[in-house]
Structures are given as structure tokens and as C-alpha cells.
Amino acid sequence: MRRAERLFQIIQILRRSRAPVTADAIAAELETSKRSVYRDIAALVGQRAPIRGEAGVGYVLEAGYDMPPLMLTPDEIEAAVLGAQWVAGRGDPALATAARDLIAKIAAAVPDNLRPYVLEPATRAPAPWNPAPDNIDMAQTRAWIHAGRKIRLDYRDEKGAVSQRVVWPVTVGYMATTRMLIAWCELRDDFRNFRTDRVVAAEFLDDRHGQRPAVLRARWQRQMDEEWAAYDAAKAAGGAPPALPSGS
């Protein structure tokens, strides 16, 4: 790997991690020596890249640093196109359109020699067969997640019973043929999963739930991790495992 490419890859490694990244980890990913990493970090700092840290602790790239756009490798292009294909086939209408637009923008921006990786990709993500329809505006749902606002749902469970919930939307999960709204449910006082095709009615409230979306999402992720750990431990011990994290 040429040094210029290695410097670029170090920036990419630091950009995708919020925690400090050690020279050992960088060297392992780039298949080079720690000494080379130290020299490369020093060179980047000399070029005014805002990298904080020190040997033995780790390095962090400060927020706000940007690089020339779309300096993509062939693998990165195919990864982006494959992901966009998946969203185009499974996303809500707004996301599906955005995914197709993204592919077109990448094709227009990359050099001529890389354009076949966009227009003639070696991978494909076909749309699912007979996907369940959404009965809630998913574009507005995503906007309410970002805004930290509540949603009132009339929801039909798997037995057909309808109940009304006020929820704090956390994230939208994509299953094979359905979408799932993960939310804090005020009625259940816990996180719950709501299939979007089982929503009977939805009212997007102006009320804010008072938690930053990232904090609420982290709470849900911790609870999921704990429930899955308990499930795996009980299963390994041969006992009756608890119910999987799910339900409404």
C-alpha cells in the first residue's frame, strides 16, 4: 500500500470510531508496523489533521475534519451501491427514492475508470417478495425520531386486539418482509416493537419526550444486549430460556 493511500486509510479508520483507536489496531488493519503508524500519524498532524492522542493510548480525529469527497475505492463503491440497492428495494418511498438518487450521484462523481463499479456492480440486493405494507408515514416517523417527539398509535396485536399507545420512537428495524418501529411505550413502561403493517392509526404529536434520541437509543441497545445475554446464558445452562426481546 502506497503511503498516500495509507494516510487516507488512517483518516478513514479514525473517522468511523468514536473511541480512541490504538496504533496496534491501525497497524493490524493496514497490515503494517506500529512504527509506520506512528510516522504516519505524525505526518498527518504535520499536515494539520486534527488528531489527538498519544502512543499507547490511542488516537481520535476531532469532529469537523473533512476530506475531498468521494475518494472511494472499488470495494467502497460496491459496498455503497449494494446498500443503496437494498434500501431502494426495502425502504419507504422517500428512502427508496433517495437511494436511487444516491447511486446516480455516485456514478456522476467518481472517475470514469470506477464508473463500471456503480453501473455494472458485481453484487445485487433484489427486493423482497410480497413485502408487508406500512400503515404509518415512515418519512414522518423518521423525522419524529430525530426530533424526539411522541406518536400516538392505535395498534393491532398478533391476536387482533387493538390498543392505544403513546410511544417514544427509537429506531426503525428492517426485517425480511416487514418493518418494525422500536419505541418506548408509556403504557407498558418499557421498550416495545411495533410492526408497521399492524398500525391501525397514527397521530404525530407535538409533545417531546425529553430525552436526546442518542441517549434513548443507547438505553434500548443496553437493554437488548442484557436480554440477549440472559437468553444465551439460560440456553447454555440447559434451562428454560426467557422470552426473546420482542413483543408489543
Contacts in CASP RR format, 6 or more apart in sequence:
PFRMAT RR
TARGET T0000
AUTHOR 0000-0000-0000
METHOD contacts of the structure
MODEL  1
MRRAERLFQIIQILRRSRAPVTADAIAAELETSKRSVYRDIAALVGQRAP
IRGEAGVGYVLEAGYDMPPLMLTPDEIEAAVLGAQWVAGRGDPALATAAR
DLIAKIAAAVPDNLRPYVLEPATRAPAPWNPAPDNIDMAQTRAWIHAGRK
IRLDYRDEKGAVSQRVVWPVTVGYMATTRMLIAWCELRDDFRNFRTDRVV
AAEFLDDRHGQRPAVLRARWQRQMDEEWAAYDAAKAAGGAPPALPSGS
1 9 0 8 1.000
1 30 0 8 1.000
1 31 0 8 1.000
1 32 0 8 1.000
3 40 0 8 1.000
6 30 0 8 1.000
6 32 0 8 1.000
6 36 0 8 1.000
6 40 0 8 1.000
7 40 0 8 1.000
7 43 0 8 1.000
7 44 0 8 1.000
8 67 0 8 1.000
8 71 0 8 1.000
9 29 0 8 1.000
9 30 0 8 1.000
10 26 0 8 1.000
10 30 0 8 1.000
10 37 0 8 1.000
10 40 0 8 1.000
10 41 0 8 1.000
10 44 0 8 1.000
11 44 0 8 1.000
11 49 0 8 1.000
11 61 0 8 1.000
11 65 0 8 1.000
11 67 0 8 1.000
13 21 0 8 1.000
13 25 0 8 1.000
13 26 0 8 1.000
13 29 0 8 1.000
13 30 0 8 1.000
14 21 0 8 1.000
14 51 0 8 1.000
14 59 0 8 1.000
14 60 0 8 1.000
14 61 0 8 1.000
15 61 0 8 1.000
15 65 0 8 1.000
19 60 0 8 1.000
20 53 0 8 1.000
20 57 0 8 1.000
20 58 0 8 1.000
20 59 0 8 1.000
20 60 0 8 1.000
21 58 0 8 1.000
21 59 0 8 1.000
21 60 0 8 1.000
22 56 0 8 1.000
22 57 0 8 1.000
22 58 0 8 1.000
22 59 0 8 1.000
23 34 0 8 1.000
23 37 0 8 1.000
23 38 0 8 1.000
23 41 0 8 1.000
23 55 0 8 1.000
23 56 0 8 1.000
23 58 0 8 1.000
23 59 0 8 1.000
24 34 0 8 1.000
26 37 0 8 1.000
26 59 0 8 1.000
27 33 0 8 1.000
27 34 0 8 1.000
27 36 0 8 1.000
27 37 0 8 1.000
30 37 0 8 1.000
38 55 0 8 1.000
41 51 0 8 1.000
41 59 0 8 1.000
44 51 0 8 1.000
45 51 0 8 1.000
49 61 0 8 1.000
49 65 0 8 1.000
50 61 0 8 1.000
50 62 0 8 1.000
50 64 0 8 1.000
50 65 0 8 1.000
51 59 0 8 1.000
51 60 0 8 1.000
51 61 0 8 1.000
51 62 0 8 1.000
52 59 0 8 1.000
52 60 0 8 1.000
52 62 0 8 1.000
53 59 0 8 1.000
53 60 0 8 1.000
69 109 0 8 1.000
70 106 0 8 1.000
70 109 0 8 1.000
70 110 0 8 1.000
72 80 0 8 1.000
72 106 0 8 1.000
72 110 0 8 1.000
72 114 0 8 1.000
74 114 0 8 1.000
74 117 0 8 1.000
77 106 0 8 1.000
77 110 0 8 1.000
77 114 0 8 1.000
77 117 0 8 1.000
77 118 0 8 1.000
78 117 0 8 1.000
78 121 0 8 1.000
78 122 0 8 1.000
78 123 0 8 1.000
80 102 0 8 1.000
80 106 0 8 1.000
81 103 0 8 1.000
81 106 0 8 1.000
81 117 0 8 1.000
81 118 0 8 1.000
81 121 0 8 1.000
81 123 0 8 1.000
82 121 0 8 1.000
82 123 0 8 1.000
82 124 0 8 1.000
82 125 0 8 1.000
83 99 0 8 1.000
83 125 0 8 1.000
84 99 0 8 1.000
84 100 0 8 1.000
84 102 0 8 1.000
84 103 0 8 1.000
85 99 0 8 1.000
85 103 0 8 1.000
85 121 0 8 1.000
85 123 0 8 1.000
85 124 0 8 1.000
85 125 0 8 1.000
86 125 0 8 1.000
87 95 0 8 1.000
87 96 0 8 1.000
87 98 0 8 1.000
87 99 0 8 1.000
88 96 0 8 1.000
88 99 0 8 1.000
88 100 0 8 1.000
88 103 0 8 1.000
88 127 0 8 1.000
89 96 0 8 1.000
89 99 0 8 1.000
89 125 0 8 1.000
89 126 0 8 1.000
89 127 0 8 1.000
89 128 0 8 1.000
90 96 0 8 1.000
90 127 0 8 1.000
90 128 0 8 1.000
90 131 0 8 1.000
90 174 0 8 1.000
91 99 0 8 1.000
91 138 0 8 1.000
91 174 0 8 1.000
91 179 0 8 1.000
92 134 0 8 1.000
92 138 0 8 1.000
92 139 0 8 1.000
92 179 0 8 1.000
93 139 0 8 1.000
94 138 0 8 1.000
94 139 0 8 1.000
95 138 0 8 1.000
95 139 0 8 1.000
103 118 0 8 1.000
106 118 0 8 1.000
107 115 0 8 1.000
107 118 0 8 1.000
107 119 0 8 1.000
110 117 0 8 1.000
110 118 0 8 1.000
128 176 0 8 1.000
128 177 0 8 1.000
129 177 0 8 1.000
130 177 0 8 1.000
131 177 0 8 1.000
131 178 0 8 1.000
132 177 0 8 1.000
132 178 0 8 1.000
132 179 0 8 1.000
132 195 0 8 1.000
132 196 0 8 1.000
132 197 0 8 1.000
133 197 0 8 1.000
134 179 0 8 1.000
134 196 0 8 1.000
134 197 0 8 1.000
134 199 0 8 1.000
135 196 0 8 1.000
135 197 0 8 1.000
135 198 0 8 1.000
135 199 0 8 1.000
135 200 0 8 1.000
135 202 0 8 1.000
136 153 0 8 1.000
136 181 0 8 1.000
136 196 0 8 1.000
136 199 0 8 1.000
136 202 0 8 1.000
137 202 0 8 1.000
137 204 0 8 1.000
138 172 0 8 1.000
138 179 0 8 1.000
138 196 0 8 1.000
140 204 0 8 1.000
141 151 0 8 1.000
141 169 0 8 1.000
141 172 0 8 1.000
141 181 0 8 1.000
141 202 0 8 1.000
142 172 0 8 1.000
144 150 0 8 1.000
144 151 0 8 1.000
144 169 0 8 1.000
144 204 0 8 1.000
145 169 0 8 1.000
145 170 0 8 1.000
145 171 0 8 1.000
145 172 0 8 1.000
145 213 0 8 1.000
146 213 0 8 1.000
147 208 0 8 1.000
148 168 0 8 1.000
148 169 0 8 1.000
148 208 0 8 1.000
148 209 0 8 1.000
148 210 0 8 1.000
148 211 0 8 1.000
148 212 0 8 1.000
148 213 0 8 1.000
148 216 0 8 1.000
149 204 0 8 1.000
149 205 0 8 1.000
149 206 0 8 1.000
149 207 0 8 1.000
149 208 0 8 1.000
149 209 0 8 1.000
150 166 0 8 1.000
150 167 0 8 1.000
150 168 0 8 1.000
150 205 0 8 1.000
150 207 0 8 1.000
150 208 0 8 1.000
150 209 0 8 1.000
151 166 0 8 1.000
151 167 0 8 1.000
151 169 0 8 1.000
151 183 0 8 1.000
151 202 0 8 1.000
151 203 0 8 1.000
151 204 0 8 1.000
151 205 0 8 1.000
152 164 0 8 1.000
152 165 0 8 1.000
152 166 0 8 1.000
152 167 0 8 1.000
152 202 0 8 1.000
152 203 0 8 1.000
152 205 0 8 1.000
153 164 0 8 1.000
153 165 0 8 1.000
153 166 0 8 1.000
153 167 0 8 1.000
153 194 0 8 1.000
153 199 0 8 1.000
153 200 0 8 1.000
153 201 0 8 1.000
153 202 0 8 1.000
154 162 0 8 1.000
154 163 0 8 1.000
154 164 0 8 1.000
154 199 0 8 1.000
154 200 0 8 1.000
154 201 0 8 1.000
154 202 0 8 1.000
155 162 0 8 1.000
155 163 0 8 1.000
155 164 0 8 1.000
155 165 0 8 1.000
155 194 0 8 1.000
155 198 0 8 1.000
155 199 0 8 1.000
155 200 0 8 1.000
155 248 0 8 1.000
156 162 0 8 1.000
156 198 0 8 1.000
156 199 0 8 1.000
156 200 0 8 1.000
157 163 0 8 1.000
157 198 0 8 1.000
157 248 0 8 1.000
158 198 0 8 1.000
162 200 0 8 1.000
163 187 0 8 1.000
164 187 0 8 1.000
165 185 0 8 1.000
165 186 0 8 1.000
165 187 0 8 1.000
165 188 0 8 1.000
165 192 0 8 1.000
165 194 0 8 1.000
166 185 0 8 1.000
166 186 0 8 1.000
166 187 0 8 1.000
166 205 0 8 1.000
167 181 0 8 1.000
167 183 0 8 1.000
167 184 0 8 1.000
167 185 0 8 1.000
167 186 0 8 1.000
167 192 0 8 1.000
167 194 0 8 1.000
168 183 0 8 1.000
168 184 0 8 1.000
168 186 0 8 1.000
168 209 0 8 1.000
168 211 0 8 1.000
168 216 0 8 1.000
169 181 0 8 1.000
169 182 0 8 1.000
169 183 0 8 1.000
170 182 0 8 1.000
170 183 0 8 1.000
170 184 0 8 1.000
170 191 0 8 1.000
170 213 0 8 1.000
170 216 0 8 1.000
170 217 0 8 1.000
170 220 0 8 1.000
171 182 0 8 1.000
171 217 0 8 1.000
171 220 0 8 1.000
172 179 0 8 1.000
172 180 0 8 1.000
172 181 0 8 1.000
172 182 0 8 1.000
172 196 0 8 1.000
173 179 0 8 1.000
173 180 0 8 1.000
173 181 0 8 1.000
173 182 0 8 1.000
174 180 0 8 1.000
178 195 0 8 1.000
178 196 0 8 1.000
178 197 0 8 1.000
179 195 0 8 1.000
179 196 0 8 1.000
179 197 0 8 1.000
180 193 0 8 1.000
180 194 0 8 1.000
180 195 0 8 1.000
180 196 0 8 1.000
181 193 0 8 1.000
181 194 0 8 1.000
181 195 0 8 1.000
181 196 0 8 1.000
181 199 0 8 1.000
182 191 0 8 1.000
182 192 0 8 1.000
182 193 0 8 1.000
182 194 0 8 1.000
182 220 0 8 1.000
183 191 0 8 1.000
183 192 0 8 1.000
183 194 0 8 1.000
184 190 0 8 1.000
184 191 0 8 1.000
184 192 0 8 1.000
184 209 0 8 1.000
184 216 0 8 1.000
184 220 0 8 1.000
185 191 0 8 1.000
185 192 0 8 1.000
185 248 0 8 1.000
191 219 0 8 1.000
191 220 0 8 1.000
191 223 0 8 1.000
191 224 0 8 1.000
192 247 0 8 1.000
192 248 0 8 1.000
193 246 0 8 1.000
193 247 0 8 1.000
193 248 0 8 1.000
194 248 0 8 1.000
195 248 0 8 1.000
209 216 0 8 1.000
211 219 0 8 1.000
223 245 0 8 1.000
224 245 0 8 1.000
227 242 0 8 1.000
227 244 0 8 1.000
227 245 0 8 1.000
228 245 0 8 1.000
230 242 0 8 1.000
231 241 0 8 1.000
231 242 0 8 1.000
231 244 0 8 1.000
231 245 0 8 1.000
234 240 0 8 1.000
234 241 0 8 1.000
234 242 0 8 1.000
235 241 0 8 1.000
END
